[in-house]
Amino acid sequence: MTKLIKSMTMAAALLGSTAALAQDVPRVGVTLYGLNAEFMQLWAAAIETHPAVVQGLVNVTVFDGRYDALVQQEQFETMITQGFDAIIFAPIDIEAAATAVQAAHDAGIPVVGSNTRANSDLLTSYVGSDDVLSGYMEARFLLDQIGCEGNVVILEGPIGQSAQIERLQGNMQALAECPDVKVLEQQTANWSRAEAQTLMENWLTRHGSSIDGVIGQNDEMALGAIKAIRAAGLDVNDFAIVGIDGITDALLAVKAGDMASILQDAHAQAHGSLDVALAAVVEGWEPLSPIWTQYPDMPWNGGTEANYFVPWTPVTLENVDALMEMRQ
């Protein structure tokens, strides 16, 4: 009986210690603009592999913003009410996001931006990639493919999201270098493959073979354009088509010679965001993710930089197989 009492007392003590430890583990909430498409799914899956999560040093909760600024605002309210220690934010709308960041700031909760921006100077930091640069890179590649002359169409992201704004800025910088290229159509397809397919079908009906190139501000939309071209009985190789993200279907399409793409490293963005968020709430936090050595041009500097830009990786026939293996 004495041994049993001792065992029960020890178990109770261990449970009490575990509960105390659990209370001490910081809670980080993540609201992502939407989880319907692969890129944000990759981002959400990546954060769960961060060493701090695997080792139980942090509790991470991911919310699906469902492509709705109001939904993301409500998610902020939930995280504030529940006393989360830090928030990682990939907003659907650059302006509406500022209200959510202000509310968290007023509650004393640091907010780290990731992937897409909020128009707020209250963010602790931003961990993403330079979207102006990617917009320029994809358009410049396409323009080289068509010899800096001809007609193009542009499939834009959701109007008012930072990636749409900044990638369009980069697109236009490149197009300004080729004054003989005309933009026949320019419209949002909201990062959606299906919406892009519908738009491209309409544009093909209107312009037919006059279209020489398709600038997709993400891979999903570029792939939708490819689907429309094939459905119209046209040869994909008669069009120069570019996208951004390096999602799995795009890697396959690059390998098949159907399009070009630039890899946006969701894994690095997610891991980097969590390390920076933890640096804001855990004194003396040292990053645990290997991404900081993977990208030496993005130095840690104590997690205090205003911007951490994860480099872009152009997808080529030489590296596409290796990138696909990393996706396994």
Phi and psi in degrees as GROMACS dihedral restraints (atoms count N, CA, C in turn):
[ dihedral_restraints ]
;  ai    aj    ak    al  type     phi  dphi    fc
    3     4     5     6     1   -60.7    20    10
    4     5     6     7     1   -42.3    20    10
    6     7     8     9     1   -62.6    20    10
    7     8     9    10     1   -38.2    20    10
    9    10    11    12     1   -65.4    20    10
   10    11    12    13     1   -43.9    20    10
   12    13    14    15     1   -62.3    20    10
   13    14    15    16     1   -41.6    20    10
   15    16    17    18     1   -62.3    20    10
   16    17    18    19     1   -41.2    20    10
   18    19    20    21     1   -64.4    20    10
   19    20    21    22     1   -42.6    20    10
   21    22    23    24     1   -65.9    20    10
   22    23    24    25     1   -39.4    20    10
   24    25    26    27     1   -64.0    20    10
   25    26    27    28     1   -42.2    20    10
   27    28    29    30     1   -64.1    20    10
   28    29    30    31     1   -42.2    20    10
   30    31    32    33     1   -62.5    20    10
   31    32    33    34     1   -42.1    20    10
   33    34    35    36     1   -62.7    20    10
   34    35    36    37     1   -40.0    20    10
   36    37    38    39     1   -64.9    20    10
   37    38    39    40     1   -41.0    20    10
   39    40    41    42     1   -65.3    20    10
   40    41    42    43     1   -40.6    20    10
   42    43    44    45     1   -64.4    20    10
   43    44    45    46     1   -40.3    20    10
   45    46    47    48     1   -63.3    20    10
   46    47    48    49     1   -40.7    20    10
   48    49    50    51     1   -65.6    20    10
   49    50    51    52     1   -41.0    20    10
   51    52    53    54     1   -62.9    20    10
   52    53    54    55     1   -42.5    20    10
   54    55    56    57     1   -63.2    20    10
   55    56    57    58     1   -41.6    20    10
   57    58    59    60     1   -64.2    20    10
   58    59    60    61     1   -40.4    20    10
   60    61    62    63     1   -63.1    20    10
   61    62    63    64     1   -43.1    20    10
   63    64    65    66     1   -60.4    20    10
   64    65    66    67     1   -38.0    20    10
   66    67    68    69     1   -68.5    20    10
   67    68    69    70     1   -28.3    20    10
   69    70    71    72     1   -81.5    20    10
   70    71    72    73     1   -18.4    20    10
   72    73    74    75     1   -71.8    20    10
   73    74    75    76     1   125.1    20    10
   75    76    77    78     1   -64.3    20    10
   76    77    78    79     1   147.2    20    10
   78    79    80    81     1  -108.5    20    10
   79    80    81    82     1   124.5    20    10
   81    82    83    84     1  -117.2    20    10
   82    83    84    85     1   123.3    20    10
   84    85    86    87     1   -97.4    20    10
   85    86    87    88     1   145.7    20    10
   87    88    89    90     1  -128.0    20    10
   88    89    90    91     1   121.1    20    10
   90    91    92    93     1  -113.6    20    10
   91    92    93    94     1   116.1    20    10
   93    94    95    96     1  -103.6    20    10
   94    95    96    97     1   143.7    20    10
   96    97    98    99     1   -60.5    20    10
   97    98    99   100     1   -26.9    20    10
   99   100   101   102     1   179.3    20    10
  100   101   102   103     1   145.0    20    10
  102   103   104   105     1  -115.8    20    10
  103   104   105   106     1    21.0    20    10
  105   106   107   108     1   -74.8    20    10
  106   107   108   109     1   -31.5    20    10
  108   109   110   111     1  -104.6    20    10
  109   110   111   112     1   165.6    20    10
  111   112   113   114     1   -65.9    20    10
  112   113   114   115     1   -38.8    20    10
  114   115   116   117     1   -59.1    20    10
  115   116   117   118     1   -49.4    20    10
  117   118   119   120     1   -69.8    20    10
  118   119   120   121     1   -27.0    20    10
  120   121   122   123     1   -64.9    20    10
  121   122   123   124     1   -40.9    20    10
  123   124   125   126     1   -63.2    20    10
  124   125   126   127     1   -41.6    20    10
  126   127   128   129     1   -60.7    20    10
  127   128   129   130     1   -49.3    20    10
  129   130   131   132     1   -63.7    20    10
  130   131   132   133     1   -39.3    20    10
  132   133   134   135     1   -68.5    20    10
  133   134   135   136     1   -35.4    20    10
  135   136   137   138     1   -65.0    20    10
  136   137   138   139     1   -38.7    20    10
  138   139   140   141     1   -65.3    20    10
  139   140   141   142     1   -27.3    20    10
  141   142   143   144     1   -71.1    20    10
  142   143   144   145     1   -14.8    20    10
  144   145   146   147     1   -97.1    20    10
  145   146   147   148     1     1.3    20    10
  147   148   149   150     1   -61.7    20    10
  148   149   150   151     1   136.1    20    10
  150   151   152   153     1   -53.0    20    10
  151   152   153   154     1   -34.5    20    10
  153   154   155   156     1   -65.9    20    10
  154   155   156   157     1   -35.0    20    10
  156   157   158   159     1   -71.8    20    10
  157   158   159   160     1   -46.9    20    10
  159   160   161   162     1   -60.2    20    10
  160   161   162   163     1   -38.3    20    10
  162   163   164   165     1   -85.0    20    10
  163   164   165   166     1     0.6    20    10
  165   166   167   168     1    74.3    20    10
  166   167   168   169     1    23.0    20    10
  168   169   170   171     1   -87.8    20    10
  169   170   171   172     1    -8.2    20    10
  171   172   173   174     1  -153.0    20    10
  172   173   174   175     1   149.4    20    10
  174   175   176   177     1  -109.2    20    10
  175   176   177   178     1   118.0    20    10
  177   178   179   180     1  -112.4    20    10
  178   179   180   181     1   131.9    20    10
  180   181   182   183     1  -120.7    20    10
  181   182   183   184     1   124.6    20    10
  183   184   185   186     1  -104.0    20    10
  184   185   186   187     1   129.0    20    10
  186   187   188   189     1  -109.5    20    10
  187   188   189   190     1   141.3    20    10
  189   190   191   192     1   -90.7    20    10
  190   191   192   193     1   113.1    20    10
  192   193   194   195     1   -72.9    20    10
  193   194   195   196     1    -9.8    20    10
  195   196   197   198     1    54.1    20    10
  196   197   198   199     1    31.5    20    10
  198   199   200   201     1    59.1    20    10
  199   200   201   202     1    33.5    20    10
  201   202   203   204     1  -137.4    20    10
  202   203   204   205     1   117.6    20    10
  204   205   206   207     1   -62.2    20    10
  205   206   207   208     1   -35.6    20    10
  207   208   209   210     1   -65.9    20    10
  208   209   210   211     1   -40.0    20    10
  210   211   212   213     1   -61.4    20    10
  211   212   213   214     1   -43.5    20    10
  213   214   215   216     1   -65.7    20    10
  214   215   216   217     1   -35.9    20    10
  216   217   218   219     1   -61.1    20    10
  217   218   219   220     1   -43.2    20    10
  219   220   221   222     1   -65.1    20    10
  220   221   222   223     1   -35.8    20    10
  222   223   224   225     1   -66.2    20    10
  223   224   225   226     1   -38.0    20    10
  225   226   227   228     1   -60.4    20    10
  226   227   228   229     1   -45.5    20    10
  228   229   230   231     1   -59.3    20    10
  229   230   231   232     1   -40.5    20    10
  231   232   233   234     1   -62.8    20    10
  232   233   234   235     1   -46.9    20    10
  234   235   236   237     1   -66.2    20    10
  235   236   237   238     1   -36.2    20    10
  237   238   239   240     1   -66.7    20    10
  238   239   240   241     1   -46.1    20    10
  240   241   242   243     1   -61.0    20    10
  241   242   243   244     1   -39.5    20    10
  243   244   245   246     1   -84.0    20    10
  244   245   246   247     1    -0.9    20    10
  246   247   248   249     1    71.6    20    10
  247   248   249   250     1    39.7    20    10
  249   250   251   252     1   -62.0    20    10
  250   251   252   253     1   150.1    20    10
  252   253   254   255     1   -82.3    20    10
  253   254   255   256     1   -31.3    20    10
  255   256   257   258     1  -154.4    20    10
  256   257   258   259     1   158.6    20    10
  258   259   260   261     1  -130.8    20    10
  259   260   261   262     1   136.6    20    10
  261   262   263   264     1  -108.3    20    10
  262   263   264   265     1   132.1    20    10
  264   265   266   267     1  -131.9    20    10
  265   266   267   268     1   120.2    20    10
  267   268   269   270     1  -117.2    20    10
  268   269   270   271     1    92.6    20    10
  270   271   272   273     1   -80.9    20    10
  271   272   273   274     1   154.1    20    10
  273   274   275   276     1   -82.5    20    10
  274   275   276   277     1   -25.0    20    10
  276   277   278   279     1  -134.5    20    10
  277   278   279   280     1   124.2    20    10
  279   280   281   282     1   -64.8    20    10
  280   281   282   283     1   -34.7    20    10
  282   283   284   285     1   -84.8    20    10
  283   284   285   286     1   -47.6    20    10
  285   286   287   288     1   -60.8    20    10
  286   287   288   289     1   -28.8    20    10
  288   289   290   291     1   -63.1    20    10
  289   290   291   292     1   -26.9    20    10
  291   292   293   294     1   -62.0    20    10
  292   293   294   295     1   -35.0    20    10
  294   295   296   297     1   -64.1    20    10
  295   296   297   298     1   -42.2    20    10
  297   298   299   300     1   -65.4    20    10
  298   299   300   301     1   -42.9    20    10
  300   301   302   303     1   -63.1    20    10
  301   302   303   304     1   -40.1    20    10
  303   304   305   306     1   -61.1    20    10
  304   305   306   307     1   -42.9    20    10
  306   307   308   309     1   -62.5    20    10
  307   308   309   310     1   -42.5    20    10
  309   310   311   312     1   -66.3    20    10
  310   311   312   313     1   -41.4    20    10
  312   313   314   315     1   -59.9    20    10
  313   314   315   316     1   -43.7    20    10
  315   316   317   318     1   -62.9    20    10
  316   317   318   319     1   -28.2    20    10
  318   319   320   321     1   -88.7    20    10
  319   320   321   322     1     0.9    20    10
  321   322   323   324     1    77.5    20    10
  322   323   324   325     1    24.2    20    10
  324   325   326   327     1  -107.8    20    10
  325   326   327   328     1   119.3    20    10
  327   328   329   330     1   -68.6    20    10
  328   329   330   331     1   143.1    20    10
  330   331   332   333     1  -121.7    20    10
  331   332   333   334     1   126.6    20    10
  333   334   335   336     1  -106.6    20    10
  334   335   336   337     1   123.2    20    10
  336   337   338   339     1   -79.3    20    10
  337   338   339   340     1   148.2    20    10
  339   340   341   342     1  -148.6    20    10
  340   341   342   343     1   136.8    20    10
  342   343   344   345     1    72.5    20    10
  343   344   345   346     1   -53.7    20    10
  345   346   347   348     1  -125.9    20    10
  346   347   348   349     1   156.6    20    10
  348   349   350   351     1  -101.2    20    10
  349   350   351   352     1   154.0    20    10
  351   352   353   354     1  -108.1    20    10
  352   353   354   355     1   141.4    20    10
  354   355   356   357     1   -81.4    20    10
  355   356   357   358     1    74.3    20    10
  357   358   359   360     1  -149.6    20    10
  358   359   360   361     1   139.4    20    10
  360   361   362   363     1   -94.1    20    10
  361   362   363   364     1    12.2    20    10
  363   364   365   366     1   -96.0    20    10
  364   365   366   367     1    -3.4    20    10
  366   367   368   369     1   -64.4    20    10
  367   368   369   370     1   138.9    20    10
  369   370   371   372     1   -63.8    20    10
  370   371   372   373     1   -39.6    20    10
  372   373   374   375     1  -169.7    20    10
  373   374   375   376     1   171.5    20    10
  375   376   377   378     1  -131.4    20    10
  376   377   378   379     1   129.5    20    10
  378   379   380   381     1  -122.7    20    10
  379   380   381   382     1   107.4    20    10
  381   382   383   384     1  -161.4    20    10
  382   383   384   385     1  -146.0    20    10
  384   385   386   387     1  -134.0    20    10
  385   386   387   388     1   158.2    20    10
  387   388   389   390     1   -77.2    20    10
  388   389   390   391     1   101.0    20    10
  390   391   392   393     1   -72.4    20    10
  391   392   393   394     1   -27.9    20    10
  393   394   395   396     1   -61.9    20    10
  394   395   396   397     1   -42.7    20    10
  396   397   398   399     1   -63.7    20    10
  397   398   399   400     1   -43.5    20    10
  399   400   401   402     1   -65.5    20    10
  400   401   402   403     1   -38.7    20    10
  402   403   404   405     1   -62.0    20    10
  403   404   405   406     1   -39.8    20    10
  405   406   407   408     1   -67.1    20    10
  406   407   408   409     1   -45.4    20    10
  408   409   410   411     1   -60.1    20    10
  409   410   411   412     1   -46.1    20    10
  411   412   413   414     1   -68.2    20    10
  412   413   414   415     1   -42.2    20    10
  414   415   416   417     1   -68.1    20    10
  415   416   417   418     1   -38.7    20    10
  417   418   419   420     1   -63.6    20    10
  418   419   420   421     1   -40.0    20    10
  420   421   422   423     1   -62.6    20    10
  421   422   423   424     1   -45.7    20    10
  423   424   425   426     1   -62.5    20    10
  424   425   426   427     1   -43.4    20    10
  426   427   428   429     1   -62.8    20    10
  427   428   429   430     1   -36.5    20    10
  429   430   431   432     1   -65.3    20    10
  430   431   432   433     1   -36.0    20    10
  432   433   434   435     1   -66.0    20    10
  433   434   435   436     1   -34.6    20    10
  435   436   437   438     1   -99.3    20    10
  436   437   438   439     1    10.5    20    10
  438   439   440   441     1    70.6    20    10
  439   440   441   442     1    25.6    20    10
  441   442   443   444     1    63.6    20    10
  442   443   444   445     1    27.6    20    10
  444   445   446   447     1  -152.9    20    10
  445   446   447   448     1   151.3    20    10
  447   448   449   450     1   125.0    20    10
  448   449   450   451     1  -159.1    20    10
  450   451   452   453     1  -126.4    20    10
  451   452   453   454     1   138.5    20    10
  453   454   455   456     1  -131.7    20    10
  454   455   456   457     1   161.7    20    10
  456   457   458   459     1  -124.0    20    10
  457   458   459   460     1   152.8    20    10
  459   460   461   462     1  -124.1    20    10
  460   461   462   463     1   123.0    20    10
  462   463   464   465     1   -98.4    20    10
  463   464   465   466     1   112.2    20    10
  465   466   467   468     1   -96.3    20    10
  466   467   468   469     1   158.5    20    10
  468   469   470   471     1   -74.9    20    10
  469   470   471   472     1  -175.0    20    10
  471   472   473   474     1   -57.9    20    10
  472   473   474   475     1   127.7    20    10
  474   475   476   477     1   -62.6    20    10
  475   476   477   478     1   127.5    20    10
  477   478   479   480     1    98.6    20    10
  478   479   480   481     1    -6.2    20    10
  480   481   482   483     1   -88.5    20    10
  481   482   483   484     1   145.8    20    10
  483   484   485   486     1   -59.9    20    10
  484   485   486   487     1   -36.9    20    10
  486   487   488   489     1   -64.6    20    10
  487   488   489   490     1   -38.8    20    10
  489   490   491   492     1   -64.7    20    10
  490   491   492   493     1   -45.2    20    10
  492   493   494   495     1   -63.8    20    10
  493   494   495   496     1   -48.1    20    10
  495   496   497   498     1   -76.9    20    10
  496   497   498   499     1   -37.6    20    10
  498   499   500   501     1   -66.8    20    10
  499   500   501   502     1   -36.7    20    10
  501   502   503   504     1   -64.1    20    10
  502   503   504   505     1   -39.7    20    10
  504   505   506   507     1   -58.3    20    10
  505   506   507   508     1   -44.5    20    10
  507   508   509   510     1   -66.2    20    10
  508   509   510   511     1   -40.5    20    10
  510   511   512   513     1   -55.6    20    10
  511   512   513   514     1   -46.9    20    10
  513   514   515   516     1   -69.8    20    10
  514   515   516   517     1   -32.8    20    10
  516   517   518   519     1   -60.9    20    10
  517   518   519   520     1   -43.2    20    10
  519   520   521   522     1   -68.5    20    10
  520   521   522   523     1   -43.6    20    10
  522   523   524   525     1   -63.0    20    10
  523   524   525   526     1   -30.8    20    10
  525   526   527   528     1   -64.2    20    10
  526   527   528   529     1   -21.3    20    10
  528   529   530   531     1   -81.3    20    10
  529   530   531   532     1    -8.7    20    10
  531   532   533   534     1  -130.2    20    10
  532   533   534   535     1    78.0    20    10
  534   535   536   537     1   -63.9    20    10
  535   536   537   538     1   -14.6    20    10
  537   538   539   540     1   -86.4    20    10
  538   539   540   541     1     1.1    20    10
  540   541   542   543     1   -96.8    20    10
  541   542   543   544     1   131.1    20    10
  543   544   545   546     1  -109.2    20    10
  544   545   546   547     1   135.6    20    10
  546   547   548   549     1   -88.8    20    10
  547   548   549   550     1   109.3    20    10
  549   550   551   552     1   -77.4    20    10
  550   551   552   553     1   -39.2    20    10
  552   553   554   555     1  -145.0    20    10
  553   554   555   556     1   150.9    20    10
  555   556   557   558     1  -156.1    20    10
  556   557   558   559     1   113.8    20    10
  558   559   560   561     1  -158.0    20    10
  559   560   561   562     1   155.1    20    10
  561   562   563   564     1   -77.3    20    10
  562   563   564   565     1   142.2    20    10
  564   565   566   567     1  -122.2    20    10
  565   566   567   568     1    13.8    20    10
  567   568   569   570     1    55.9    20    10
  568   569   570   571     1    37.7    20    10
  570   571   572   573     1    64.8    20    10
  571   572   573   574     1    10.1    20    10
  573   574   575   576     1   -98.8    20    10
  574   575   576   577     1   130.8    20    10
  576   577   578   579     1   -64.6    20    10
  577   578   579   580     1   -42.7    20    10
  579   580   581   582     1   -66.7    20    10
  580   581   582   583     1   -43.9    20    10
  582   583   584   585     1   -65.2    20    10
  583   584   585   586     1   -38.0    20    10
  585   586   587   588     1   -66.1    20    10
  586   587   588   589     1   -38.4    20    10
  588   589   590   591     1   -61.0    20    10
  589   590   591   592     1   -44.5    20    10
  591   592   593   594     1   -63.0    20    10
  592   593   594   595     1   -45.6    20    10
  594   595   596   597     1   -60.3    20    10
  595   596   597   598     1   -46.0    20    10
  597   598   599   600     1   -65.5    20    10
  598   599   600   601     1   -36.5    20    10
  600   601   602   603     1   -59.6    20    10
  601   602   603   604     1   -43.8    20    10
  603   604   605   606     1   -65.2    20    10
  604   605   606   607     1   -41.3    20    10
  606   607   608   609     1   -68.3    20    10
  607   608   609   610     1   -36.2    20    10
  609   610   611   612     1   -66.7    20    10
  610   611   612   613     1   -37.1    20    10
  612   613   614   615     1   -63.8    20    10
  613   614   615   616     1   -38.5    20    10
  615   616   617   618     1   -79.3    20    10
  616   617   618   619     1   -39.1    20    10
  618   619   620   621     1  -117.3    20    10
  619   620   621   622     1   -18.8    20    10
  621   622   623   624     1    54.9    20    10
  622   623   624   625     1  -131.7    20    10
  624   625   626   627     1   -75.5    20    10
  625   626   627   628     1     2.1    20    10
  627   628   629   630     1   -71.6    20    10
  628   629   630   631     1   -18.4    20    10
  630   631   632   633     1   -81.2    20    10
  631   632   633   634     1   122.9    20    10
  633   634   635   636     1  -101.4    20    10
  634   635   636   637     1   -27.9    20    10
  636   637   638   639     1  -148.3    20    10
  637   638   639   640     1   152.8    20    10
  639   640   641   642     1  -125.0    20    10
  640   641   642   643     1   117.8    20    10
  642   643   644   645     1   -97.5    20    10
  643   644   645   646     1   108.3    20    10
  645   646   647   648     1   -99.6    20    10
  646   647   648   649     1   122.0    20    10
  648   649   650   651     1   -72.8    20    10
  649   650   651   652     1    -6.3    20    10
  651   652   653   654     1  -147.4    20    10
  652   653   654   655     1   170.3    20    10
  654   655   656   657     1   -67.4    20    10
  655   656   657   658     1   -38.5    20    10
  657   658   659   660     1   -54.8    20    10
  658   659   660   661     1   -44.9    20    10
  660   661   662   663     1   -71.4    20    10
  661   662   663   664     1   -37.1    20    10
  663   664   665   666     1   -62.2    20    10
  664   665   666   667     1   -40.2    20    10
  666   667   668   669     1   -67.7    20    10
  667   668   669   670     1   -34.4    20    10
  669   670   671   672     1   -63.7    20    10
  670   671   672   673     1   -38.7    20    10
  672   673   674   675     1   -64.5    20    10
  673   674   675   676     1   -40.9    20    10
  675   676   677   678     1   -60.6    20    10
  676   677   678   679     1   -42.2    20    10
  678   679   680   681     1   -62.5    20    10
  679   680   681   682     1   -40.7    20    10
  681   682   683   684     1   -66.3    20    10
  682   683   684   685     1   -40.1    20    10
  684   685   686   687     1   -62.1    20    10
  685   686   687   688     1   -45.1    20    10
  687   688   689   690     1   -66.0    20    10
  688   689   690   691     1   -40.1    20    10
  690   691   692   693     1   -63.6    20    10
  691   692   693   694     1   -27.2    20    10
  693   694   695   696     1   -84.4    20    10
  694   695   696   697     1     1.3    20    10
  696   697   698   699     1    76.6    20    10
  697   698   699   700     1    20.5    20    10
  699   700   701   702     1   -98.8    20    10
  700   701   702   703     1   163.3    20    10
  702   703   704   705     1   -90.4    20    10
  703   704   705   706     1   119.8    20    10
  705   706   707   708     1   -57.4    20    10
  706   707   708   709     1   -32.6    20    10
  708   709   710   711     1   -70.0    20    10
  709   710   711   712     1    -8.2    20    10
  711   712   713   714     1   -83.7    20    10
  712   713   714   715     1    -3.1    20    10
  714   715   716   717     1  -123.2    20    10
  715   716   717   718     1   143.3    20    10
  717   718   719   720     1   -91.2    20    10
  718   719   720   721     1   124.9    20    10
  720   721   722   723     1  -130.8    20    10
  721   722   723   724     1   131.0    20    10
  723   724   725   726     1  -131.5    20    10
  724   725   726   727     1   152.7    20    10
  726   727   728   729     1  -145.7    20    10
  727   728   729   730     1  -177.8    20    10
  729   730   731   732     1  -138.2    20    10
  730   731   732   733     1   138.2    20    10
  732   733   734   735     1   134.5    20    10
  733   734   735   736     1   -38.9    20    10
  735   736   737   738     1    71.6    20    10
  736   737   738   739     1    38.4    20    10
  738   739   740   741     1   -70.2    20    10
  739   740   741   742     1   168.7    20    10
  741   742   743   744     1   -59.3    20    10
  742   743   744   745     1   -48.1    20    10
  744   745   746   747     1   -63.9    20    10
  745   746   747   748     1   -31.7    20    10
  747   748   749   750     1   -70.4    20    10
  748   749   750   751     1   -38.8    20    10
  750   751   752   753     1   -60.1    20    10
  751   752   753   754     1   -41.6    20    10
  753   754   755   756     1   -65.1    20    10
  754   755   756   757     1   -38.5    20    10
  756   757   758   759     1   -69.4    20    10
  757   758   759   760     1   -35.8    20    10
  759   760   761   762     1   -63.9    20    10
  760   761   762   763     1   -44.2    20    10
  762   763   764   765     1   -61.7    20    10
  763   764   765   766     1   -33.7    20    10
  765   766   767   768     1   -81.0    20    10
  766   767   768   769     1    -7.3    20    10
  768   769   770   771     1    83.6    20    10
  769   770   771   772     1    16.1    20    10
  771   772   773   774     1   -85.8    20    10
  772   773   774   775     1   -25.6    20    10
  774   775   776   777     1  -159.5    20    10
  775   776   777   778     1   174.9    20    10
  777   778   779   780     1  -118.5    20    10
  778   779   780   781     1   153.7    20    10
  780   781   782   783     1  -148.9    20    10
  781   782   783   784     1   161.8    20    10
  783   784   785   786     1  -123.3    20    10
  784   785   786   787     1   127.0    20    10
  786   787   788   789     1   -74.7    20    10
  787   788   789   790     1   125.5    20    10
  789   790   791   792     1  -101.7    20    10
  790   791   792   793     1   121.1    20    10
  792   793   794   795     1   -82.8    20    10
  793   794   795   796     1    91.5    20    10
  795   796   797   798     1   -62.1    20    10
  796   797   798   799     1   -38.1    20    10
  798   799   800   801     1   -59.7    20    10
  799   800   801   802     1   -47.8    20    10
  801   802   803   804     1   -68.0    20    10
  802   803   804   805     1   -38.5    20    10
  804   805   806   807     1   -63.3    20    10
  805   806   807   808     1   -44.0    20    10
  807   808   809   810     1   -66.2    20    10
  808   809   810   811     1   -48.7    20    10
  810   811   812   813     1   -63.7    20    10
  811   812   813   814     1   -44.0    20    10
  813   814   815   816     1   -62.8    20    10
  814   815   816   817     1   -41.3    20    10
  816   817   818   819     1   -61.4    20    10
  817   818   819   820     1   -41.7    20    10
  819   820   821   822     1   -69.4    20    10
  820   821   822   823     1   -40.7    20    10
  822   823   824   825     1   -60.3    20    10
  823   824   825   826     1   -42.9    20    10
  825   826   827   828     1   -67.5    20    10
  826   827   828   829     1   -39.6    20    10
  828   829   830   831     1   -62.3    20    10
  829   830   831   832     1   -41.2    20    10
  831   832   833   834     1   -68.2    20    10
  832   833   834   835     1   -34.0    20    10
  834   835   836   837     1   -63.0    20    10
  835   836   837   838     1   -27.3    20    10
  837   838   839   840     1   -78.1    20    10
  838   839   840   841     1   -18.4    20    10
  840   841   842   843     1  -123.4    20    10
  841   842   843   844     1   -13.7    20    10
  843   844   845   846     1  -116.4    20    10
  844   845   846   847     1   114.0    20    10
  846   847   848   849     1   -61.1    20    10
  847   848   849   850     1   130.6    20    10
  849   850   851   852     1    73.4    20    10
  850   851   852   853     1    20.1    20    10
  852   853   854   855     1   -61.0    20    10
  853   854   855   856     1   129.7    20    10
  855   856   857   858     1  -109.4    20    10
  856   857   858   859     1   134.1    20    10
  858   859   860   861     1   -63.2    20    10
  859   860   861   862     1   140.1    20    10
  861   862   863   864     1  -102.9    20    10
  862   863   864   865     1   -17.8    20    10
  864   865   866   867     1   -75.8    20    10
  865   866   867   868     1   141.4    20    10
  867   868   869   870     1   -71.8    20    10
  868   869   870   871     1    -4.4    20    10
  870   871   872   873     1   -65.4    20    10
  871   872   873   874     1   -22.4    20    10
  873   874   875   876     1   -73.2    20    10
  874   875   876   877     1   -25.8    20    10
  876   877   878   879     1   -89.4    20    10
  877   878   879   880     1   -26.5    20    10
  879   880   881   882     1   -64.6    20    10
  880   881   882   883     1   -35.4    20    10
  882   883   884   885     1  -120.2    20    10
  883   884   885   886     1    79.4    20    10
  885   886   887   888     1   -64.0    20    10
  886   887   888   889     1   -19.4    20    10
  888   889   890   891     1   -78.9    20    10
  889   890   891   892     1     1.6    20    10
  891   892   893   894     1  -120.4    20    10
  892   893   894   895     1    73.7    20    10
  894   895   896   897     1   -66.8    20    10
  895   896   897   898     1   147.1    20    10
  897   898   899   900     1   -66.4    20    10
  898   899   900   901     1   -51.4    20    10
  900   901   902   903     1    50.0    20    10
  901   902   903   904     1    42.8    20    10
  903   904   905   906     1    74.7    20    10
  904   905   906   907     1     7.1    20    10
  906   907   908   909     1    73.9    20    10
  907   908   909   910     1    19.8    20    10
  909   910   911   912     1  -109.1    20    10
  910   911   912   913     1     2.7    20    10
  912   913   914   915     1   -68.0    20    10
  913   914   915   916     1   145.5    20    10
  915   916   917   918     1   -67.7    20    10
  916   917   918   919     1   -34.5    20    10
  918   919   920   921     1  -135.8    20    10
  919   920   921   922     1   135.1    20    10
  921   922   923   924     1  -119.8    20    10
  922   923   924   925     1   109.7    20    10
  924   925   926   927     1   -99.8    20    10
  925   926   927   928     1   111.4    20    10
  927   928   929   930     1   -73.6    20    10
  928   929   930   931     1   127.0    20    10
  930   931   932   933     1   -63.3    20    10
  931   932   933   934     1   151.8    20    10
  933   934   935   936     1   -83.9    20    10
  934   935   936   937     1   150.4    20    10
  936   937   938   939     1  -125.6    20    10
  937   938   939   940     1   106.8    20    10
  939   940   941   942     1   -58.4    20    10
  940   941   942   943     1   134.5    20    10
  942   943   944   945     1   -85.8    20    10
  943   944   945   946     1   126.6    20    10
  945   946   947   948     1  -129.0    20    10
  946   947   948   949     1   168.0    20    10
  948   949   950   951     1   -63.2    20    10
  949   950   951   952     1   -25.4    20    10
  951   952   953   954     1   -77.5    20    10
  952   953   954   955     1   -30.4    20    10
  954   955   956   957     1  -112.2    20    10
  955   956   957   958     1    -4.0    20    10
  957   958   959   960     1   -63.9    20    10
  958   959   960   961     1   -38.3    20    10
  960   961   962   963     1   -64.9    20    10
  961   962   963   964     1   -41.1    20    10
  963   964   965   966     1   -64.9    20    10
  964   965   966   967     1   -38.9    20    10
  966   967   968   969     1   -67.3    20    10
  967   968   969   970     1   -35.9    20    10
  969   970   971   972     1   -68.7    20    10
  970   971   972   973     1   -37.4    20    10
  972   973   974   975     1   -64.5    20    10
  973   974   975   976     1   -36.8    20    10
  975   976   977   978     1   -65.3    20    10
  976   977   978   979     1   -24.8    20    10
  978   979   980   981     1   -78.2    20    10
  979   980   981   982     1   -17.9    20    10
